[in-house]
């Protein structure tokens, strides 16, 4: 899975958990929570959706690795390689 696909998955999940978020100009290297005004519950919902949809577990100590779209690609890319994405 390439980086754009991972970004699209993450943005798709954000669109569900934070439907009021404007995803049109999300920068890849800026913290998602800062750009989209998400709170900690929104972030936890993203982690839960990753587990529910893709069986990807993100331990609490790895949460900072999901701060930006670029860091999501770095962290989640290898994990998506081991699961079937539909």
Secondary structure as UniProt FT lines:
FT   HELIX           3..17
FT   TURN            18..20
FT   TURN            24..25
FT   TURN            28..29
FT   HELIX           32..36
FT   HELIX           40..54
FT   HELIX           60..66
FT   HELIX           69..80
FT   TURN            81..82
//
